[in-house]
Amino acid sequence: MNQNKKTIKLQVSEMMDSEGEFIPLLSTEEEELMNAEELPEELAILPLRNAVLFPGVVFPITVGRDKSIRLVKEAYKKEKIIGVIAQRDPSIEDPTSADLQEVGTVAQILKTLQMPDGNTTVIIQGKKRFKLLDITREEPYFLGKVGAYDSLDALPTDKHFYALIQSIKDLSIQIIEKSPNIPSEATFAINNIESPVFLVNFVSSNLNISASEKQQLLEITDIKERAGKVLGMITKELQMLDLKNQIQSKVKTDLDKQQRDYFLNQQLKTIQEELGGTANETEINELKAKAAKKKWDKDIQKVFDRELAKLLRMHPQAAEYGIQFNYLDHLVELPWNEFTVDNFDLVNAQKVLDRDHYGLDKVKERIIEHLAVYKLKNDLKAPILCLVGPPGVGKTSLGKSIAKAVGRKYIRMSLGGLRDEAELRGHRKTYIGAMPGRIIQNLKKAQSANPVFVLDEIDKVIGNNINGDPQAALLEILDPEQNNKFHDNFLEVDYDLSRIMFLATANSLSTIHPALRDRMEIIDLSGYLVEEKMEIARKHLIPKQISEHGMKASDITFSKKILQQIIEDYTREAGVRSLERNIAKLIRNKAKHIAMEQQYDKKLVPEDLEKVLGVGMAIRNFEINHEVPGVVTGLAWTPVGGELLFIEVSLSKGKGDLKLTGNLGDVMKESAVIAFAYLKAHAEQFGIDVDVFETRNVHIHVPEGATPKDGPSAGITMLTALASAFTGRKVKPALAMTGEITLRGKVLPVGGIKEKILAAKRGKITQIILSKENKRDFIEIKEEYIKGVQFHFVSSMSEAIALALDEIVLTKEMKNQNS
């Protein structure tokens, strides 16, 4: 039953008691007298919103409309009789005659109370029902003709009607007893109601049902029919009250689960509507609105509709509901067939690439070629480029410039240390906390299906392990013939990656799976020349660091001489990261003077370098000294660029043992053994006494013992060092070499030629000996890289030794000194 109205009635009763008045329960005799009263032909009509007045029932109402307040005041001064009718639509503020119900109740005004908020509370009591025949006046309030509506038939006296009334009374008492908010005195009131008609009216007025349902009860003329309907409603209310009490006390319910869930959902829905709408309905409507704007295929639309239907059948509190909603949310957030428009202005694209990066002509040329073909043939599949080179040469930042040049979104995903295949393919959505793979997640963030996607450090991906093989997953992602139907485990539908411009970066190809290498177009990026580094510093690094340190370009000046000294004496790299750090140190030093308002010299001088950066690193490790036989300069390739490699050979009295030191790898040790064996086999050719190999121990050392060294390219250097030591002939100054050797004395080609040439130029080398077969590498090397260096191409070791060693032979005393 309506507990709030019960409470209001109790409060009203208390207010009236305080003034000496009393609201009685209607007895049978009083009901007869009330029914005997004549119905006026015309009544002032008071419309009610969300309320229905029943005969005999005392009812407090609040009136706020000007019309209603005037009606109540005038009626209260006269006979205090009015007609009360419910509105058809309670939301209408100013109803017309068409908005009123046809059946209402004659009411007597018992008392009016002026409330603090300005409204008037009126306590009325229903008398008898009437039918509204016509509205004769609408201003200043409704006045209408009315006719009798109450049945004149006598009350039923059969046992069935008696049992019906008794059941209503018993169930009402049970509800009062089980409801903590209804005072126990209400039981006394129910027990003391003698009139069956008033009992039905009293219970009907307090039922927890809508105003329209109460209006239907009011319009039923047959008391037996009305009592039966009230009994059904009160029975349902008692069941709901029992269910509520059982839920609160955690007792198993006798009602089925569906009705229990319905009851809880209705309660939750009512609360959420009061707070501004149902949360899950709002979320579902948002999903539908987003889906309506998507450009996805019919197959994806079918999947969405099917999964949404599943969601609607789920209980919002179920664990599966969150999983299903998360899946649909990811589905509608993805950019299905949503592409940015490519900028086909090739001249502008070239300008952007040249402005952001100095050099890297091969990469820029490949990008411009791709754009040119794409402009002519719009459905060209995007290329998959792999930029391989040492750190700091601009591989990663090049991706951002490409995106800017073609007008696409930019995504960078680091693959360093990736060991789980699910990081790329996602998890099944049934797992707790399941998410799509990082490919799909990044596309969701970018909101574009054709971005420039940089896969950074692809060579650092960990291969097959307990968590799967991420490199195998990359095979599908980076294959233009397969990635138009990329399968993510979370989405469970195919997604088209073919329009994405993938750009991978790596420091070395050796750790990349061969099948994965085969899917990418490899572009080598070698280190920069000193001149290139100076241009990069002048155009990019210095302006960037000045801006980041809050200074102006006029606050500090870098001359060409200073930049060259920083590069040559304080950096040892193929890229420009250390150069940038050193520039930042120098700028910070000047920024300190500015902040402390001290006088300083804006132009950098060599003394500033030593003061701020310390003593120079001496990039060549030590002075290249070929004054002693057995010392040769080699060239080596490392992941950070080319390096100078020094080989030292020392002879001592012994039994012909060979000792190797310098943290050498197996391949490098084998090269030393091959060189020693070849020299012994061809000793006479080089003018060496064969017996000396039995009386001298040989020690080969490669300085910087803390650094591991390996590879076959030092073979020619080791043989030259051995020949120099045994013949006593010095190696020509400013000469370096690289190449693999065989037992037959052949010189084989090696890799990393460009990087090695750059290292040689940094080390002031003027002559380089290479294998003849390495001539083909010079096709892709710029002229300025080889300017100032003389190259000797050889096919045999005899040629190499003839070129490398001086003709002057040391005296016996000098040989003994060397030994």
Buried (B, 14 or more C-beta within 10 A) or exposed (E): BBBEBBEBBBEBBEBBEEEEEEBEBBBBEBBEEBBEEEBBEBBBBBBBBEBBBBBBBBBBBEBEBEBBBBBBBEBBEEEBBBBBBBBBEBEEEEBEBEBBBEBBBBBBBBBBBEEEEEEBBBBBBBBBBBBBEEBEEBEEBBBBBBEEBBBEEEEBEEEEBEEBBEBBBEBBBBBBEEBEEBBEEBBEBBEEBBBBBBBBBBBBBBBBBEBEBBBBBBBBBEBBEBBBBBBEBBEEBBBBBBBBBBBEEEEEBEBEEEEBEEBBBEEBBEEBEEEEEBEBEEBBEEBEEBBEEBEBBEEBEEBBEEBBEEBEEBEBEEEEBEBBBBBBBBBBBBBBEBBBEBBBBBEEBBEBBBEBBBBBEBBBEBBBEBBEEBEEEEEBBBBBBBBBBBBBBBBBBBBBBBBBBBBBBBBBBBBEEBBBBBBBBBBEBEEEEBBBBBBBBBBBEBEBBBBBBBBBBBBBBBEEEEEBBBBBBBBBBBBBEBBBEBBBBBBBBBBBBBBBBBBBBBBBBEBBBEEBBEBBEBBBBBBBBBBBBBBBBBBBBBEBBBEEBEBEEEBBEBEEEBBBBBBBBBBBBBBBBBBBBBBBBBBEBBBEBBEEEEEBEEEBEEEBBBEBBEEBBEBBBEEBEBEBBBBBBBBBBBBBBBBBBBBBBBBEEEEBEBEBEBBBEEBBBEBBBBBBEBBBEBBEEBEBEEEBBEEBBBBBBBBEEEEEBBBBBBBBBBBBBBBBBBBBBBBBBBBBBBBBBEEEBBBBBBBBBBBBBBBBBBBEBBBBBBBBBBEEBBEEBBEEBBEEBEEBBBBBBBBBBEBBBBEEBBEEEBBEEBB
